[in-house]
């Protein structure tokens, strides 16, 4: 099994749930992080790499899931 695909799917699911629970949109989160919605979406879905943004995303979901 491809572990990188699992991580991408896992992160995308956690971000989606965290956004719903926070009543935020990807556009609002992107603005908070200082990036475009399109770039945020690409990183969430593993189409682009950004260790800084991934770290911010894990902090965002980790605050809700202790992940």
Secondary structure, DSSP 8 states (H G I E B T S, - for coil): --HHHHHHHHHHHHHHHHHHHHT--HHHHHHHHTS-HHHHHHHHTTSS--HHHHHHHHHHHHHHH--
